Amino acid sequence: MDKYMLYALTAGKKALLDGGITEDVMKELNKARCGVLIGSGMGGMKVFSGAIESLRISYKKMNPFCIPLATTNMGYAMLAMDLGWMGPTYSISTACATSNFCILSAASHIIKGEADMMLSGGSEAVIEPVGLGGFVACRALSQRNNEPTKASRPWDSNRDGFVMAEGAGVLLLEELDHAKRRGATIYAEFLGGSFTCDAYHMTEPHPEGAGVILCIEKALAQSGVSREDVNYINAHGTSTPAGDLKEYQAIVHCFGQNPELRVNSTKSMIGHMLGAASAVEAVATIQAIRTGWVHPNINLDNPDEGVDTNLLVGSKKERLDIKVAISNSFGFGGHNSSILFAPYK
């Protein structure tokens, strides 16, 4: 492999995002100070489901590695083995907020001086009978099967659940001086973030958005960012009836009707990748910073009552000079997370 094509994020005095790492750079790294912190909400469900099918015939038919391969940590442990990175390496699983938790925790290792570089993010692949069936049983998925391209519709009054997707997103977090010494191309700055828990319900958001509000306010305080400086939010926005509205209300509570603020949901176009969602959305946020374009909210035909469309990006992409961006992600169990990014200057 000539080049590891990864988005990279540096942390320390500041935290930034940078481009690929060549083989020459890999040879020069102190691998004892490089780690891997990538998570999954569901783990190796396909492996586990396959093992159950094999067990119906005989335990002798089971893959002898089905247990380690089904755990949430093993894929990332194997990545560390492949790279030879011996620093902090583990997995976090906080449902659909997993990747943000991983990014924040990875940055913490760098900020505390425990690592120079950390691969962080999430991956998920659960589109199989047990995965789909489980979410159908708890009535989380859209039933708009006759119009699949219009099924994911955050903040639309006719939304009826999310669309399950698969994918992965990985950021390379790196301490600023370390990145400069190797001549890294810096994509964006990681300012900080926070996570909280609703402590309310397994699947439903807090009716007053208390946990989300606390999370955003803590993220702003921890990052030293004024709420007036935030002009872009990549929302969790899953297309569920309660979740979308509660997040919107929390955003308005924290930022008011800021005429410069633009809000969108990446899930409107690609669906919900569960544990990988916030990593992919972090990449989308960083790309918005790099390009000066924020992507549209598609399928927003009839906005929910009480939602001010002046805050939401419309049906076409928009130009935006981003000062500070927030990427939100929330998960079953009441896990809330907010991460702040900005252009590197």
Buried (B, 14 or more C-beta within 10 A) or exposed (E): EEEBEBBBBBBBEBBBBBBBBBEEBBEEBEBEBBBBBBBBBBBBBBBBBBBEEBEEEEEEEBEEEBBBBBBBBBBBBEBBEEBEBBBBBBBBBBBBBBBBBBBBBBBBBBBEEEBBBBBBBBBBBBEBEBBEEBBEEEEBBBEBEEEEEBBBBBBBEEBBBBBBBBBBBBBBBBBBEBBBEBEBEBBBBBBBBBBBBBEBEEBBBBEBBBBBBBBBBBBBEBBEBEBEBBBBBBBBBBBBEEBBBBBBBBBBBBBEEBEEBBBBBBBBBBBBBBBBBBBBBBBBBBBBBBEEBBBBBBBBEEBBEEBEEEBBBBEEBBEBEBBBBBBBBBBBBBBBBBBBBBBBE
